Amino acid sequence: QRAIDAGREALRLFTKLQNQKAIGIANNNLGEAMLSIYRTMQKTSARTLYGLDTSKVVERGTVFFQRAIDAGEEALKEISNKEGFSENYLIFMQQLSNRYFNRAMFLLTVREDHPNRGYAESQGMMDLTTCKDMDREVVDNGDRVGFKGGGKDVYFDLLMSRIKGLLLLMKMGYTDAWGIDELFDGARNALTSALQHQHEQIHPGPNHALFLDLEPAGQMQRLDSALIEYYLLLHSREKQPKHHHQQHQHDGDDDDDNDNDDDDVGEMPKSMETATATSPPPTTTSSSALG
């Protein structure tokens, strides 16, 4: 409750100061708070939490994320007009991509309680596509303008965040529309690069940024754990009868690991069906084979 109150107070202050960047960040954080509240309510079967019922949580979360994205789009447009395609442009694009991913997670999670279920699902899937395209543009153009995505440590954490979020969606019954195997391969490559950098040091020096807070074995365990979770999920789907239509479920036992901090519309066609068949396994091998 204190975090929500602090977020609201910050939003009021930044709005008064007309600090658009801070307004976007505050709205994004409040939207993530609404997602956390929703998951807690689903896990505990609480009818209300912090004075909010499910409909209010969904309504406010939708508004918060929309405002966060609007502010991000405006900031990206402004930096483009001032600097063109620059390092700052890519930084702002990555921040905006994170907000699209966060809204996708929110809408696809609350779909069953959204007043317009078709919109929630199709917009959520559209947001995932937008996020994927932006992530790819940042990576593909980073070297050209001297932007490294904050370093391999940041990129690895970003990929792990995307992977954990997509695994949550797959547990709810959504198919893998992103191509999670590409994310596993990217994370493995980032980890391999960091390990090679560590091994090639002639003199003992500071750890690679990826290993400052967590040793190489710990980072490999993070990736292995996600891979195991993915393969177990694929195995469980193989055992399901083909005629079985899995319901979208709220997995309240999993913590949200996609911490990318920084109005009803007409019915839209569904762009994704619930999963009834397995996806091909990723080409990624266990990260324990890296070291």
Secondary structure as GFF3:
##gff-version 3
##sequence-region A 1 291
A	DSSP	alpha_helix	2	17	.	.	.	ID=ss1
A	DSSP	alpha_helix	20	44	.	.	.	ID=ss2
A	DSSP	beta_strand	48	49	.	.	.	ID=ss3
A	DSSP	beta_strand	52	53	.	.	.	ID=ss4
A	DSSP	alpha_helix	54	83	.	.	.	ID=ss5
A	DSSP	alpha_helix	87	109	.	.	.	ID=ss6
A	DSSP	three_ten_helix	111	113	.	.	.	ID=ss7
A	DSSP	alpha_helix	117	145	.	.	.	ID=ss8
A	DSSP	alpha_helix	152	171	.	.	.	ID=ss9
A	DSSP	alpha_helix	180	199	.	.	.	ID=ss10
A	DSSP	three_ten_helix	209	211	.	.	.	ID=ss11
A	DSSP	alpha_helix	216	238	.	.	.	ID=ss12
A	DSSP	three_ten_helix	287	289	.	.	.	ID=ss13
###
